[in-house]
């Protein structure tokens, strides 16, 4: 099993939105490195749901990968801000996963996460814009066990 971090601004899509829906497609990713991470995910992998743009930002819950290698439907929709005119249904450019809600957490703020993640991890490096990234297994296990990072 692998562990991942998925970022979303809570006013766009929050852990509570996922809780209400139960399952959702993680659509709209338009960064090739993040897309490649999405394409590496396997059914059953665990994902930390990170609220970016929040005050403070941090991990707000946990979800699980339910389906993989799904063509992102927003790439085909001319009305979507994520429309890609070069993508076709026969040759999609953007793939995603479907995740299912597991649990909401009291927010684990970025300040605490900085003590948990390696200093070179994209989450704790300044200027990181990646919305999907792997989480080292030893960090994931500490977070899941609620042992904290300090």
TAPERA-V199764 format. One line per field, one symbol per residue. psi: psi as a letter, one per 20 degrees, with the letter a starting at -180 (. if undefined). Layout:
psi = ???
//
This chain:
psi = prqrpppqphigprhhghgghgqqpmrjplphggghghiiqqpiqqppoporjrnrqrpiaprqphqrlppohhhioiiqijpoiiqrhhmqhpqarpqqpgqqqppoqhhhhhigqqhjqhhipqjpjpipqqpphhgghgghikiri.
//
